[in-house]
Amino acid sequence: MGTGNGQILRVNSQPVHSENLIKSAVGMNHKEIERWHRRRNIKRAAQFLVLAAVLLLVTGYSASRYFHSDTDDFSVNSDPNAGITIKKFTYSSPGAHPWELEAASAMVAESLDKINLHKPRVVYHGGKGGKIFLIADTGDLDKQRQTVLARGNVTVKYEDLEFAADNINYSQEKQTAQTQSEVSLKGADFQATGKGLKMHIQEEEITIENDVRARLFNVKWTDTNKVTM
């Protein structure tokens, strides 16, 4: 139907050049290709997001398991002036005459110098190689002054001797631990009570200061004023 650069077809009585059909087909192919690429990219992105989420879950769980025991040992008190609570607290004193302290838990003040102790246990090393063990219900550690005040059911053990008192105050500077409260002493063959106690750590000497009363066991009287133990 005439001459020209391309053939003419009629669709619904409208003339359509063959070049336009080719261009339309090419355009449709490009659109299909673009949609295919988009679908593929979306699929890859979704796979990447799923993989990333799984990795985050796994690493987060592993990290929580790894740090679980550490985070349990520390907690911040709701009172801003109370400080930090530490479970399984330990402390070793510096200097020429060291001693070791541990507690079930401790409340550390913001200054880090004053520490309130729960169930403290202290080991003092005597100058003659002996060890003096002290346990109590509660206590206070002053790191700056190097003092320990033990309170409540205080027990001091040295070799086969066991002392009991309401409180005992230890001073690193004086190398002594003492109390003015009533005390009791138990040994293998005797018991004693009194008021006031003083321990000289380096000399490994423990003295009940006042109102001492003692009871002896497994004693045989062989002569007047002579005792065989």
C-alpha angles and dihedrals in degrees: 000000000000134000131281145117095294142023120262124223126187121227116181087348090303120120115240123186118223090232089061091051091053091048091049091049091049090048091051090050090052091050091049090049091049091049090048091050091048092050090048092048091047090049092049091047091050091049090049092050091049091049091047091050091051091049091050091051093049096045092043091052092046092049092049090050091047096049097034097100093046096050090049089060094058132053134163116231117231089233106085091211096048099078128212129324115223123190120214092017118194133184135177120197120232125229139057095309106046126187132184129229131188132174137186087239139346138202109220116203120227089254088059089219101090119057128181111214132209116202096351123194121192130189117201120192115220124217091246096054097267126128128226116203123202127186131175144162095250139355149170126238119200106193095186095052093032094229132138123201112195119195137184125030092001113190125188119192124193120169104308095341125098124192126191129196142152094246142356129194119208124200120194091197093056095033088225138117118202147162138190094208127100114283139192131204130203126193136167094271106016149038127211138184133192146132125274127016133206128189123196102202100196094045091041090226125145121191132188102211109198145018094012117187123176139188122201126209133197091021125150121202107218100166141355111301092356123114127192116202 
